[in-house]
């Protein structure tokens, strides 16, 4: 091993909105916010997702390759349909099948929890 992941850093025009969305989806709190850089993680000593301000970020046009998806997160859930309704209520946009876009337009997939993963808290 050469190193460990610190944070997955994602550009966003509004890092607070992006962080609030992913905080609600993943159940992790916002642990750092300096106005231009916001971190969502289990605690202040755990790697997570970070959002950095990028004022002129073009919206992804996935699946149209004109502006690529820029990043992609798979989120495991117990019930894909129920989770889909919940992420839309949080501000996601349904794209197709089990693919959604976060409020910044980044696509993500809801996938049924694989058998090797422990059950998820229904919270």
Phi and psi restraints in degrees (range 20) as a CNS / XPLOR table:
assign (resid 1 and name C) (resid 2 and name N)
       (resid 2 and name CA) (resid 2 and name C) 1.0 -93.2 20.0 2
assign (resid 2 and name N) (resid 2 and name CA)
       (resid 2 and name C) (resid 3 and name N) 1.0 -35.6 20.0 2
assign (resid 2 and name C) (resid 3 and name N)
       (resid 3 and name CA) (resid 3 and name C) 1.0 -166.4 20.0 2
assign (resid 3 and name N) (resid 3 and name CA)
       (resid 3 and name C) (resid 4 and name N) 1.0 -174.7 20.0 2
assign (resid 3 and name C) (resid 4 and name N)
       (resid 4 and name CA) (resid 4 and name C) 1.0 -126.5 20.0 2
assign (resid 4 and name N) (resid 4 and name CA)
       (resid 4 and name C) (resid 5 and name N) 1.0 151.1 20.0 2
assign (resid 4 and name C) (resid 5 and name N)
       (resid 5 and name CA) (resid 5 and name C) 1.0 -64.2 20.0 2
assign (resid 5 and name N) (resid 5 and name CA)
       (resid 5 and name C) (resid 6 and name N) 1.0 132.7 20.0 2
assign (resid 5 and name C) (resid 6 and name N)
       (resid 6 and name CA) (resid 6 and name C) 1.0 -91.3 20.0 2
assign (resid 6 and name N) (resid 6 and name CA)
       (resid 6 and name C) (resid 7 and name N) 1.0 -71.1 20.0 2
assign (resid 6 and name C) (resid 7 and name N)
       (resid 7 and name CA) (resid 7 and name C) 1.0 -138.1 20.0 2
assign (resid 7 and name N) (resid 7 and name CA)
       (resid 7 and name C) (resid 8 and name N) 1.0 150.0 20.0 2
assign (resid 7 and name C) (resid 8 and name N)
       (resid 8 and name CA) (resid 8 and name C) 1.0 -84.4 20.0 2
assign (resid 8 and name N) (resid 8 and name CA)
       (resid 8 and name C) (resid 9 and name N) 1.0 114.7 20.0 2
assign (resid 8 and name C) (resid 9 and name N)
       (resid 9 and name CA) (resid 9 and name C) 1.0 -101.9 20.0 2
assign (resid 9 and name N) (resid 9 and name CA)
       (resid 9 and name C) (resid 10 and name N) 1.0 126.5 20.0 2
assign (resid 9 and name C) (resid 10 and name N)
       (resid 10 and name CA) (resid 10 and name C) 1.0 -122.1 20.0 2
assign (resid 10 and name N) (resid 10 and name CA)
       (resid 10 and name C) (resid 11 and name N) 1.0 130.2 20.0 2
assign (resid 10 and name C) (resid 11 and name N)
       (resid 11 and name CA) (resid 11 and name C) 1.0 -69.1 20.0 2
assign (resid 11 and name N) (resid 11 and name CA)
       (resid 11 and name C) (resid 12 and name N) 1.0 144.0 20.0 2
assign (resid 11 and name C) (resid 12 and name N)
       (resid 12 and name CA) (resid 12 and name C) 1.0 -154.2 20.0 2
assign (resid 12 and name N) (resid 12 and name CA)
       (resid 12 and name C) (resid 13 and name N) 1.0 143.0 20.0 2
assign (resid 12 and name C) (resid 13 and name N)
       (resid 13 and name CA) (resid 13 and name C) 1.0 -70.0 20.0 2
assign (resid 13 and name N) (resid 13 and name CA)
       (resid 13 and name C) (resid 14 and name N) 1.0 -30.0 20.0 2
assign (resid 13 and name C) (resid 14 and name N)
       (resid 14 and name CA) (resid 14 and name C) 1.0 -131.8 20.0 2
assign (resid 14 and name N) (resid 14 and name CA)
       (resid 14 and name C) (resid 15 and name N) 1.0 91.9 20.0 2
assign (resid 14 and name C) (resid 15 and name N)
       (resid 15 and name CA) (resid 15 and name C) 1.0 -62.5 20.0 2
assign (resid 15 and name N) (resid 15 and name CA)
       (resid 15 and name C) (resid 16 and name N) 1.0 -29.6 20.0 2
assign (resid 15 and name C) (resid 16 and name N)
       (resid 16 and name CA) (resid 16 and name C) 1.0 -68.4 20.0 2
assign (resid 16 and name N) (resid 16 and name CA)
       (resid 16 and name C) (resid 17 and name N) 1.0 -41.3 20.0 2
assign (resid 16 and name C) (resid 17 and name N)
       (resid 17 and name CA) (resid 17 and name C) 1.0 -64.9 20.0 2
assign (resid 17 and name N) (resid 17 and name CA)
       (resid 17 and name C) (resid 18 and name N) 1.0 -45.1 20.0 2
assign (resid 17 and name C) (resid 18 and name N)
       (resid 18 and name CA) (resid 18 and name C) 1.0 -61.2 20.0 2
assign (resid 18 and name N) (resid 18 and name CA)
       (resid 18 and name C) (resid 19 and name N) 1.0 -44.5 20.0 2
assign (resid 18 and name C) (resid 19 and name N)
       (resid 19 and name CA) (resid 19 and name C) 1.0 -65.8 20.0 2
assign (resid 19 and name N) (resid 19 and name CA)
       (resid 19 and name C) (resid 20 and name N) 1.0 -41.5 20.0 2
assign (resid 19 and name C) (resid 20 and name N)
       (resid 20 and name CA) (resid 20 and name C) 1.0 -62.0 20.0 2
assign (resid 20 and name N) (resid 20 and name CA)
       (resid 20 and name C) (resid 21 and name N) 1.0 -40.8 20.0 2
assign (resid 20 and name C) (resid 21 and name N)
       (resid 21 and name CA) (resid 21 and name C) 1.0 -61.8 20.0 2
assign (resid 21 and name N) (resid 21 and name CA)
       (resid 21 and name C) (resid 22 and name N) 1.0 -53.4 20.0 2
assign (resid 21 and name C) (resid 22 and name N)
       (resid 22 and name CA) (resid 22 and name C) 1.0 -69.1 20.0 2
assign (resid 22 and name N) (resid 22 and name CA)
       (resid 22 and name C) (resid 23 and name N) 1.0 -29.6 20.0 2
assign (resid 22 and name C) (resid 23 and name N)
       (resid 23 and name CA) (resid 23 and name C) 1.0 -61.4 20.0 2
assign (resid 23 and name N) (resid 23 and name CA)
       (resid 23 and name C) (resid 24 and name N) 1.0 -45.1 20.0 2
assign (resid 23 and name C) (resid 24 and name N)
       (resid 24 and name CA) (resid 24 and name C) 1.0 -68.7 20.0 2
assign (resid 24 and name N) (resid 24 and name CA)
       (resid 24 and name C) (resid 25 and name N) 1.0 -38.8 20.0 2
assign (resid 24 and name C) (resid 25 and name N)
       (resid 25 and name CA) (resid 25 and name C) 1.0 -67.1 20.0 2
assign (resid 25 and name N) (resid 25 and name CA)
       (resid 25 and name C) (resid 26 and name N) 1.0 -46.1 20.0 2
assign (resid 25 and name C) (resid 26 and name N)
       (resid 26 and name CA) (resid 26 and name C) 1.0 -92.2 20.0 2
assign (resid 26 and name N) (resid 26 and name CA)
       (resid 26 and name C) (resid 27 and name N) 1.0 -13.2 20.0 2
assign (resid 26 and name C) (resid 27 and name N)
       (resid 27 and name CA) (resid 27 and name C) 1.0 77.1 20.0 2
assign (resid 27 and name N) (resid 27 and name CA)
       (resid 27 and name C) (resid 28 and name N) 1.0 15.5 20.0 2
assign (resid 27 and name C) (resid 28 and name N)
       (resid 28 and name CA) (resid 28 and name C) 1.0 -104.0 20.0 2
assign (resid 28 and name N) (resid 28 and name CA)
       (resid 28 and name C) (resid 29 and name N) 1.0 146.3 20.0 2
assign (resid 28 and name C) (resid 29 and name N)
       (resid 29 and name CA) (resid 29 and name C) 1.0 -80.4 20.0 2
assign (resid 29 and name N) (resid 29 and name CA)
       (resid 29 and name C) (resid 30 and name N) 1.0 164.1 20.0 2
assign (resid 29 and name C) (resid 30 and name N)
       (resid 30 and name CA) (resid 30 and name C) 1.0 -75.4 20.0 2
assign (resid 30 and name N) (resid 30 and name CA)
       (resid 30 and name C) (resid 31 and name N) 1.0 121.7 20.0 2
assign (resid 30 and name C) (resid 31 and name N)
       (resid 31 and name CA) (resid 31 and name C) 1.0 -109.1 20.0 2
assign (resid 31 and name N) (resid 31 and name CA)
       (resid 31 and name C) (resid 32 and name N) 1.0 -7.0 20.0 2
assign (resid 31 and name C) (resid 32 and name N)
       (resid 32 and name CA) (resid 32 and name C) 1.0 -157.7 20.0 2
assign (resid 32 and name N) (resid 32 and name CA)
       (resid 32 and name C) (resid 33 and name N) 1.0 139.2 20.0 2
assign (resid 32 and name C) (resid 33 and name N)
       (resid 33 and name CA) (resid 33 and name C) 1.0 -156.4 20.0 2
assign (resid 33 and name N) (resid 33 and name CA)
       (resid 33 and name C) (resid 34 and name N) 1.0 110.1 20.0 2
assign (resid 33 and name C) (resid 34 and name N)
       (resid 34 and name CA) (resid 34 and name C) 1.0 -106.0 20.0 2
assign (resid 34 and name N) (resid 34 and name CA)
       (resid 34 and name C) (resid 35 and name N) 1.0 13.7 20.0 2
assign (resid 34 and name C) (resid 35 and name N)
       (resid 35 and name CA) (resid 35 and name C) 1.0 97.3 20.0 2
assign (resid 35 and name N) (resid 35 and name CA)
       (resid 35 and name C) (resid 36 and name N) 1.0 -38.3 20.0 2
assign (resid 35 and name C) (resid 36 and name N)
       (resid 36 and name CA) (resid 36 and name C) 1.0 -113.9 20.0 2
assign (resid 36 and name N) (resid 36 and name CA)
       (resid 36 and name C) (resid 37 and name N) 1.0 -9.6 20.0 2
assign (resid 36 and name C) (resid 37 and name N)
       (resid 37 and name CA) (resid 37 and name C) 1.0 -143.5 20.0 2
assign (resid 37 and name N) (resid 37 and name CA)
       (resid 37 and name C) (resid 38 and name N) 1.0 121.1 20.0 2
assign (resid 37 and name C) (resid 38 and name N)
       (resid 38 and name CA) (resid 38 and name C) 1.0 -128.5 20.0 2
assign (resid 38 and name N) (resid 38 and name CA)
       (resid 38 and name C) (resid 39 and name N) 1.0 135.4 20.0 2
assign (resid 38 and name C) (resid 39 and name N)
       (resid 39 and name CA) (resid 39 and name C) 1.0 -115.5 20.0 2
assign (resid 39 and name N) (resid 39 and name CA)
       (resid 39 and name C) (resid 40 and name N) 1.0 137.1 20.0 2
assign (resid 39 and name C) (resid 40 and name N)
       (resid 40 and name CA) (resid 40 and name C) 1.0 -116.9 20.0 2
assign (resid 40 and name N) (resid 40 and name CA)
       (resid 40 and name C) (resid 41 and name N) 1.0 120.0 20.0 2
assign (resid 40 and name C) (resid 41 and name N)
       (resid 41 and name CA) (resid 41 and name C) 1.0 -158.8 20.0 2
assign (resid 41 and name N) (resid 41 and name CA)
       (resid 41 and name C) (resid 42 and name N) 1.0 167.3 20.0 2
assign (resid 41 and name C) (resid 42 and name N)
       (resid 42 and name CA) (resid 42 and name C) 1.0 -59.2 20.0 2
assign (resid 42 and name N) (resid 42 and name CA)
       (resid 42 and name C) (resid 43 and name N) 1.0 -37.1 20.0 2
assign (resid 42 and name C) (resid 43 and name N)
       (resid 43 and name CA) (resid 43 and name C) 1.0 -161.4 20.0 2
assign (resid 43 and name N) (resid 43 and name CA)
       (resid 43 and name C) (resid 44 and name N) 1.0 -179.6 20.0 2
assign (resid 43 and name C) (resid 44 and name N)
       (resid 44 and name CA) (resid 44 and name C) 1.0 -71.1 20.0 2
assign (resid 44 and name N) (resid 44 and name CA)
       (resid 44 and name C) (resid 45 and name N) 1.0 -7.2 20.0 2
assign (resid 44 and name C) (resid 45 and name N)
       (resid 45 and name CA) (resid 45 and name C) 1.0 -117.1 20.0 2
assign (resid 45 and name N) (resid 45 and name CA)
       (resid 45 and name C) (resid 46 and name N) 1.0 17.4 20.0 2
assign (resid 45 and name C) (resid 46 and name N)
       (resid 46 and name CA) (resid 46 and name C) 1.0 -122.5 20.0 2
assign (resid 46 and name N) (resid 46 and name CA)
       (resid 46 and name C) (resid 47 and name N) 1.0 139.0 20.0 2
assign (resid 46 and name C) (resid 47 and name N)
       (resid 47 and name CA) (resid 47 and name C) 1.0 -63.1 20.0 2
assign (resid 47 and name N) (resid 47 and name CA)
       (resid 47 and name C) (resid 48 and name N) 1.0 154.0 20.0 2
assign (resid 47 and name C) (resid 48 and name N)
       (resid 48 and name CA) (resid 48 and name C) 1.0 -162.1 20.0 2
assign (resid 48 and name N) (resid 48 and name CA)
       (resid 48 and name C) (resid 49 and name N) 1.0 -145.9 20.0 2
assign (resid 48 and name C) (resid 49 and name N)
       (resid 49 and name CA) (resid 49 and name C) 1.0 -108.5 20.0 2
assign (resid 49 and name N) (resid 49 and name CA)
       (resid 49 and name C) (resid 50 and name N) 1.0 139.8 20.0 2
assign (resid 49 and name C) (resid 50 and name N)
       (resid 50 and name CA) (resid 50 and name C) 1.0 -127.0 20.0 2
assign (resid 50 and name N) (resid 50 and name CA)
       (resid 50 and name C) (resid 51 and name N) 1.0 150.8 20.0 2
assign (resid 50 and name C) (resid 51 and name N)
       (resid 51 and name CA) (resid 51 and name C) 1.0 -127.6 20.0 2
assign (resid 51 and name N) (resid 51 and name CA)
       (resid 51 and name C) (resid 52 and name N) 1.0 122.4 20.0 2
assign (resid 51 and name C) (resid 52 and name N)
       (resid 52 and name CA) (resid 52 and name C) 1.0 -113.9 20.0 2
assign (resid 52 and name N) (resid 52 and name CA)
       (resid 52 and name C) (resid 53 and name N) 1.0 142.3 20.0 2
assign (resid 52 and name C) (resid 53 and name N)
       (resid 53 and name CA) (resid 53 and name C) 1.0 -65.4 20.0 2
assign (resid 53 and name N) (resid 53 and name CA)
       (resid 53 and name C) (resid 54 and name N) 1.0 130.2 20.0 2
assign (resid 53 and name C) (resid 54 and name N)
       (resid 54 and name CA) (resid 54 and name C) 1.0 -137.6 20.0 2
assign (resid 54 and name N) (resid 54 and name CA)
       (resid 54 and name C) (resid 55 and name N) 1.0 93.0 20.0 2
assign (resid 54 and name C) (resid 55 and name N)
       (resid 55 and name CA) (resid 55 and name C) 1.0 -58.5 20.0 2
assign (resid 55 and name N) (resid 55 and name CA)
       (resid 55 and name C) (resid 56 and name N) 1.0 -35.8 20.0 2
assign (resid 55 and name C) (resid 56 and name N)
       (resid 56 and name CA) (resid 56 and name C) 1.0 -106.9 20.0 2
assign (resid 56 and name N) (resid 56 and name CA)
       (resid 56 and name C) (resid 57 and name N) 1.0 31.0 20.0 2
assign (resid 56 and name C) (resid 57 and name N)
       (resid 57 and name CA) (resid 57 and name C) 1.0 -68.2 20.0 2
assign (resid 57 and name N) (resid 57 and name CA)
       (resid 57 and name C) (resid 58 and name N) 1.0 123.5 20.0 2
assign (resid 57 and name C) (resid 58 and name N)
       (resid 58 and name CA) (resid 58 and name C) 1.0 -74.6 20.0 2
assign (resid 58 and name N) (resid 58 and name CA)
       (resid 58 and name C) (resid 59 and name N) 1.0 142.6 20.0 2
assign (resid 58 and name C) (resid 59 and name N)
       (resid 59 and name CA) (resid 59 and name C) 1.0 -68.0 20.0 2
assign (resid 59 and name N) (resid 59 and name CA)
       (resid 59 and name C) (resid 60 and name N) 1.0 134.2 20.0 2
assign (resid 59 and name C) (resid 60 and name N)
       (resid 60 and name CA) (resid 60 and name C) 1.0 -60.5 20.0 2
assign (resid 60 and name N) (resid 60 and name CA)
       (resid 60 and name C) (resid 61 and name N) 1.0 147.8 20.0 2
assign (resid 60 and name C) (resid 61 and name N)
       (resid 61 and name CA) (resid 61 and name C) 1.0 -115.6 20.0 2
assign (resid 61 and name N) (resid 61 and name CA)
       (resid 61 and name C) (resid 62 and name N) 1.0 21.9 20.0 2
assign (resid 61 and name C) (resid 62 and name N)
       (resid 62 and name CA) (resid 62 and name C) 1.0 -51.0 20.0 2
assign (resid 62 and name N) (resid 62 and name CA)
       (resid 62 and name C) (resid 63 and name N) 1.0 136.8 20.0 2
assign (resid 62 and name C) (resid 63 and name N)
       (resid 63 and name CA) (resid 63 and name C) 1.0 -86.7 20.0 2
assign (resid 63 and name N) (resid 63 and name CA)
       (resid 63 and name C) (resid 64 and name N) 1.0 -0.5 20.0 2
assign (resid 63 and name C) (resid 64 and name N)
       (resid 64 and name CA) (resid 64 and name C) 1.0 -65.2 20.0 2
assign (resid 64 and name N) (resid 64 and name CA)
       (resid 64 and name C) (resid 65 and name N) 1.0 124.2 20.0 2
assign (resid 64 and name C) (resid 65 and name N)
       (resid 65 and name CA) (resid 65 and name C) 1.0 -75.2 20.0 2
assign (resid 65 and name N) (resid 65 and name CA)
       (resid 65 and name C) (resid 66 and name N) 1.0 4.0 20.0 2
assign (resid 65 and name C) (resid 66 and name N)
       (resid 66 and name CA) (resid 66 and name C) 1.0 -56.7 20.0 2
assign (resid 66 and name N) (resid 66 and name CA)
       (resid 66 and name C) (resid 67 and name N) 1.0 -42.9 20.0 2
assign (resid 66 and name C) (resid 67 and name N)
       (resid 67 and name CA) (resid 67 and name C) 1.0 -129.5 20.0 2
assign (resid 67 and name N) (resid 67 and name CA)
       (resid 67 and name C) (resid 68 and name N) 1.0 107.8 20.0 2
assign (resid 67 and name C) (resid 68 and name N)
       (resid 68 and name CA) (resid 68 and name C) 1.0 -60.2 20.0 2
assign (resid 68 and name N) (resid 68 and name CA)
       (resid 68 and name C) (resid 69 and name N) 1.0 168.8 20.0 2
assign (resid 68 and name C) (resid 69 and name N)
       (resid 69 and name CA) (resid 69 and name C) 1.0 -65.8 20.0 2
assign (resid 69 and name N) (resid 69 and name CA)
       (resid 69 and name C) (resid 70 and name N) 1.0 -19.2 20.0 2
assign (resid 69 and name C) (resid 70 and name N)
       (resid 70 and name CA) (resid 70 and name C) 1.0 72.2 20.0 2
assign (resid 70 and name N) (resid 70 and name CA)
       (resid 70 and name C) (resid 71 and name N) 1.0 -33.2 20.0 2
assign (resid 70 and name C) (resid 71 and name N)
       (resid 71 and name CA) (resid 71 and name C) 1.0 -167.6 20.0 2
assign (resid 71 and name N) (resid 71 and name CA)
       (resid 71 and name C) (resid 72 and name N) 1.0 164.2 20.0 2
assign (resid 71 and name C) (resid 72 and name N)
       (resid 72 and name CA) (resid 72 and name C) 1.0 -151.3 20.0 2
assign (resid 72 and name N) (resid 72 and name CA)
       (resid 72 and name C) (resid 73 and name N) 1.0 127.6 20.0 2
assign (resid 72 and name C) (resid 73 and name N)
       (resid 73 and name CA) (resid 73 and name C) 1.0 -116.7 20.0 2
assign (resid 73 and name N) (resid 73 and name CA)
       (resid 73 and name C) (resid 74 and name N) 1.0 132.8 20.0 2
assign (resid 73 and name C) (resid 74 and name N)
       (resid 74 and name CA) (resid 74 and name C) 1.0 -97.9 20.0 2
assign (resid 74 and name N) (resid 74 and name CA)
       (resid 74 and name C) (resid 75 and name N) 1.0 128.2 20.0 2
assign (resid 74 and name C) (resid 75 and name N)
       (resid 75 and name CA) (resid 75 and name C) 1.0 -114.3 20.0 2
assign (resid 75 and name N) (resid 75 and name CA)
       (resid 75 and name C) (resid 76 and name N) 1.0 116.7 20.0 2
assign (resid 75 and name C) (resid 76 and name N)
       (resid 76 and name CA) (resid 76 and name C) 1.0 -81.1 20.0 2
assign (resid 76 and name N) (resid 76 and name CA)
       (resid 76 and name C) (resid 77 and name N) 1.0 137.2 20.0 2
assign (resid 76 and name C) (resid 77 and name N)
       (resid 77 and name CA) (resid 77 and name C) 1.0 -138.5 20.0 2
assign (resid 77 and name N) (resid 77 and name CA)
       (resid 77 and name C) (resid 78 and name N) 1.0 161.6 20.0 2
assign (resid 77 and name C) (resid 78 and name N)
       (resid 78 and name CA) (resid 78 and name C) 1.0 -77.8 20.0 2
assign (resid 78 and name N) (resid 78 and name CA)
       (resid 78 and name C) (resid 79 and name N) 1.0 -42.1 20.0 2
assign (resid 78 and name C) (resid 79 and name N)
       (resid 79 and name CA) (resid 79 and name C) 1.0 -130.9 20.0 2
assign (resid 79 and name N) (resid 79 and name CA)
       (resid 79 and name C) (resid 80 and name N) 1.0 108.2 20.0 2
assign (resid 79 and name C) (resid 80 and name N)
       (resid 80 and name CA) (resid 80 and name C) 1.0 -62.4 20.0 2
assign (resid 80 and name N) (resid 80 and name CA)
       (resid 80 and name C) (resid 81 and name N) 1.0 -43.9 20.0 2
assign (resid 80 and name C) (resid 81 and name N)
       (resid 81 and name CA) (resid 81 and name C) 1.0 -63.9 20.0 2
assign (resid 81 and name N) (resid 81 and name CA)
       (resid 81 and name C) (resid 82 and name N) 1.0 -45.7 20.0 2
assign (resid 81 and name C) (resid 82 and name N)
       (resid 82 and name CA) (resid 82 and name C) 1.0 -64.4 20.0 2
assign (resid 82 and name N) (resid 82 and name CA)
       (resid 82 and name C) (resid 83 and name N) 1.0 -41.3 20.0 2
assign (resid 82 and name C) (resid 83 and name N)
       (resid 83 and name CA) (resid 83 and name C) 1.0 -65.5 20.0 2
assign (resid 83 and name N) (resid 83 and name CA)
       (resid 83 and name C) (resid 84 and name N) 1.0 -35.9 20.0 2
assign (resid 83 and name C) (resid 84 and name N)
       (resid 84 and name CA) (resid 84 and name C) 1.0 -59.4 20.0 2
assign (resid 84 and name N) (resid 84 and name CA)
       (resid 84 and name C) (resid 85 and name N) 1.0 -45.4 20.0 2
assign (resid 84 and name C) (resid 85 and name N)
       (resid 85 and name CA) (resid 85 and name C) 1.0 -62.4 20.0 2
assign (resid 85 and name N) (resid 85 and name CA)
       (resid 85 and name C) (resid 86 and name N) 1.0 -38.4 20.0 2
assign (resid 85 and name C) (resid 86 and name N)
       (resid 86 and name CA) (resid 86 and name C) 1.0 -69.3 20.0 2
assign (resid 86 and name N) (resid 86 and name CA)
       (resid 86 and name C) (resid 87 and name N) 1.0 -41.0 20.0 2
assign (resid 86 and name C) (resid 87 and name N)
       (resid 87 and name CA) (resid 87 and name C) 1.0 -70.7 20.0 2
assign (resid 87 and name N) (resid 87 and name CA)
       (resid 87 and name C) (resid 88 and name N) 1.0 -33.2 20.0 2
assign (resid 87 and name C) (resid 88 and name N)
       (resid 88 and name CA) (resid 88 and name C) 1.0 -64.0 20.0 2
assign (resid 88 and name N) (resid 88 and name CA)
       (resid 88 and name C) (resid 89 and name N) 1.0 -41.0 20.0 2
assign (resid 88 and name C) (resid 89 and name N)
       (resid 89 and name CA) (resid 89 and name C) 1.0 -62.6 20.0 2
assign (resid 89 and name N) (resid 89 and name CA)
       (resid 89 and name C) (resid 90 and name N) 1.0 -26.4 20.0 2
assign (resid 89 and name C) (resid 90 and name N)
       (resid 90 and name CA) (resid 90 and name C) 1.0 -84.3 20.0 2
assign (resid 90 and name N) (resid 90 and name CA)
       (resid 90 and name C) (resid 91 and name N) 1.0 -8.0 20.0 2
assign (resid 90 and name C) (resid 91 and name N)
       (resid 91 and name CA) (resid 91 and name C) 1.0 119.7 20.0 2
assign (resid 91 and name N) (resid 91 and name CA)
       (resid 91 and name C) (resid 92 and name N) 1.0 2.0 20.0 2
assign (resid 91 and name C) (resid 92 and name N)
       (resid 92 and name CA) (resid 92 and name C) 1.0 -74.2 20.0 2
assign (resid 92 and name N) (resid 92 and name CA)
       (resid 92 and name C) (resid 93 and name N) 1.0 161.5 20.0 2
assign (resid 92 and name C) (resid 93 and name N)
       (resid 93 and name CA) (resid 93 and name C) 1.0 -117.7 20.0 2
assign (resid 93 and name N) (resid 93 and name CA)
       (resid 93 and name C) (resid 94 and name N) 1.0 132.0 20.0 2
assign (resid 93 and name C) (resid 94 and name N)
       (resid 94 and name CA) (resid 94 and name C) 1.0 -76.0 20.0 2
assign (resid 94 and name N) (resid 94 and name CA)
       (resid 94 and name C) (resid 95 and name N) 1.0 127.3 20.0 2
assign (resid 94 and name C) (resid 95 and name N)
       (resid 95 and name CA) (resid 95 and name C) 1.0 -98.3 20.0 2
assign (resid 95 and name N) (resid 95 and name CA)
       (resid 95 and name C) (resid 96 and name N) 1.0 -59.4 20.0 2
assign (resid 95 and name C) (resid 96 and name N)
       (resid 96 and name CA) (resid 96 and name C) 1.0 -169.8 20.0 2
assign (resid 96 and name N) (resid 96 and name CA)
       (resid 96 and name C) (resid 97 and name N) 1.0 152.3 20.0 2
assign (resid 96 and name C) (resid 97 and name N)
       (resid 97 and name CA) (resid 97 and name C) 1.0 47.0 20.0 2
assign (resid 97 and name N) (resid 97 and name CA)
       (resid 97 and name C) (resid 98 and name N) 1.0 -121.1 20.0 2
assign (resid 97 and name C) (resid 98 and name N)
       (resid 98 and name CA) (resid 98 and name C) 1.0 -104.0 20.0 2
assign (resid 98 and name N) (resid 98 and name CA)
       (resid 98 and name C) (resid 99 and name N) 1.0 24.4 20.0 2
assign (resid 98 and name C) (resid 99 and name N)
       (resid 99 and name CA) (resid 99 and name C) 1.0 -105.9 20.0 2
assign (resid 99 and name N) (resid 99 and name CA)
       (resid 99 and name C) (resid 100 and name N) 1.0 131.1 20.0 2
assign (resid 99 and name C) (resid 100 and name N)
       (resid 100 and name CA) (resid 100 and name C) 1.0 -128.6 20.0 2
assign (resid 100 and name N) (resid 100 and name CA)
       (resid 100 and name C) (resid 101 and name N) 1.0 169.1 20.0 2
assign (resid 100 and name C) (resid 101 and name N)
       (resid 101 and name CA) (resid 101 and name C) 1.0 -121.9 20.0 2
assign (resid 101 and name N) (resid 101 and name CA)
       (resid 101 and name C) (resid 102 and name N) 1.0 136.9 20.0 2
assign (resid 101 and name C) (resid 102 and name N)
       (resid 102 and name CA) (resid 102 and name C) 1.0 -71.2 20.0 2
assign (resid 102 and name N) (resid 102 and name CA)
       (resid 102 and name C) (resid 103 and name N) 1.0 174.9 20.0 2
assign (resid 102 and name C) (resid 103 and name N)
       (resid 103 and name CA) (resid 103 and name C) 1.0 -58.5 20.0 2
assign (resid 103 and name N) (resid 103 and name CA)
       (resid 103 and name C) (resid 104 and name N) 1.0 -23.1 20.0 2
assign (resid 103 and name C) (resid 104 and name N)
       (resid 104 and name CA) (resid 104 and name C) 1.0 -86.1 20.0 2
assign (resid 104 and name N) (resid 104 and name CA)
       (resid 104 and name C) (resid 105 and name N) 1.0 -4.7 20.0 2
assign (resid 104 and name C) (resid 105 and name N)
       (resid 105 and name CA) (resid 105 and name C) 1.0 97.3 20.0 2
assign (resid 105 and name N) (resid 105 and name CA)
       (resid 105 and name C) (resid 106 and name N) 1.0 -0.3 20.0 2
assign (resid 105 and name C) (resid 106 and name N)
       (resid 106 and name CA) (resid 106 and name C) 1.0 -74.0 20.0 2
assign (resid 106 and name N) (resid 106 and name CA)
       (resid 106 and name C) (resid 107 and name N) 1.0 125.8 20.0 2
assign (resid 106 and name C) (resid 107 and name N)
       (resid 107 and name CA) (resid 107 and name C) 1.0 -67.7 20.0 2
assign (resid 107 and name N) (resid 107 and name CA)
       (resid 107 and name C) (resid 108 and name N) 1.0 147.5 20.0 2
assign (resid 107 and name C) (resid 108 and name N)
       (resid 108 and name CA) (resid 108 and name C) 1.0 -148.6 20.0 2
assign (resid 108 and name N) (resid 108 and name CA)
       (resid 108 and name C) (resid 109 and name N) 1.0 155.7 20.0 2
assign (resid 108 and name C) (resid 109 and name N)
       (resid 109 and name CA) (resid 109 and name C) 1.0 -111.7 20.0 2
assign (resid 109 and name N) (resid 109 and name CA)
       (resid 109 and name C) (resid 110 and name N) 1.0 142.8 20.0 2
assign (resid 109 and name C) (resid 110 and name N)
       (resid 110 and name CA) (resid 110 and name C) 1.0 -97.1 20.0 2
assign (resid 110 and name N) (resid 110 and name CA)
       (resid 110 and name C) (resid 111 and name N) 1.0 125.0 20.0 2
assign (resid 110 and name C) (resid 111 and name N)
       (resid 111 and name CA) (resid 111 and name C) 1.0 -122.8 20.0 2
assign (resid 111 and name N) (resid 111 and name CA)
       (resid 111 and name C) (resid 112 and name N) 1.0 143.9 20.0 2
assign (resid 111 and name C) (resid 112 and name N)
       (resid 112 and name CA) (resid 112 and name C) 1.0 -65.2 20.0 2
assign (resid 112 and name N) (resid 112 and name CA)
       (resid 112 and name C) (resid 113 and name N) 1.0 136.7 20.0 2
assign (resid 112 and name C) (resid 113 and name N)
       (resid 113 and name CA) (resid 113 and name C) 1.0 -52.8 20.0 2
assign (resid 113 and name N) (resid 113 and name CA)
       (resid 113 and name C) (resid 114 and name N) 1.0 124.2 20.0 2
assign (resid 113 and name C) (resid 114 and name N)
       (resid 114 and name CA) (resid 114 and name C) 1.0 -69.3 20.0 2
assign (resid 114 and name N) (resid 114 and name CA)
       (resid 114 and name C) (resid 115 and name N) 1.0 156.0 20.0 2
assign (resid 114 and name C) (resid 115 and name N)
       (resid 115 and name CA) (resid 115 and name C) 1.0 -59.6 20.0 2
assign (resid 115 and name N) (resid 115 and name CA)
       (resid 115 and name C) (resid 116 and name N) 1.0 -26.8 20.0 2
assign (resid 115 and name C) (resid 116 and name N)
       (resid 116 and name CA) (resid 116 and name C) 1.0 -76.0 20.0 2
assign (resid 116 and name N) (resid 116 and name CA)
       (resid 116 and name C) (resid 117 and name N) 1.0 -17.5 20.0 2
assign (resid 116 and name C) (resid 117 and name N)
       (resid 117 and name CA) (resid 117 and name C) 1.0 -90.2 20.0 2
assign (resid 117 and name N) (resid 117 and name CA)
       (resid 117 and name C) (resid 118 and name N) 1.0 141.4 20.0 2
assign (resid 117 and name C) (resid 118 and name N)
       (resid 118 and name CA) (resid 118 and name C) 1.0 -65.4 20.0 2
assign (resid 118 and name N) (resid 118 and name CA)
       (resid 118 and name C) (resid 119 and name N) 1.0 153.5 20.0 2
assign (resid 118 and name C) (resid 119 and name N)
       (resid 119 and name CA) (resid 119 and name C) 1.0 -55.5 20.0 2
assign (resid 119 and name N) (resid 119 and name CA)
       (resid 119 and name C) (resid 120 and name N) 1.0 149.4 20.0 2
assign (resid 119 and name C) (resid 120 and name N)
       (resid 120 and name CA) (resid 120 and name C) 1.0 -91.0 20.0 2
assign (resid 120 and name N) (resid 120 and name CA)
       (resid 120 and name C) (resid 121 and name N) 1.0 147.2 20.0 2
assign (resid 120 and name C) (resid 121 and name N)
       (resid 121 and name CA) (resid 121 and name C) 1.0 -65.3 20.0 2
assign (resid 121 and name N) (resid 121 and name CA)
       (resid 121 and name C) (resid 122 and name N) 1.0 131.6 20.0 2
assign (resid 121 and name C) (resid 122 and name N)
       (resid 122 and name CA) (resid 122 and name C) 1.0 -69.9 20.0 2
assign (resid 122 and name N) (resid 122 and name CA)
       (resid 122 and name C) (resid 123 and name N) 1.0 -10.8 20.0 2
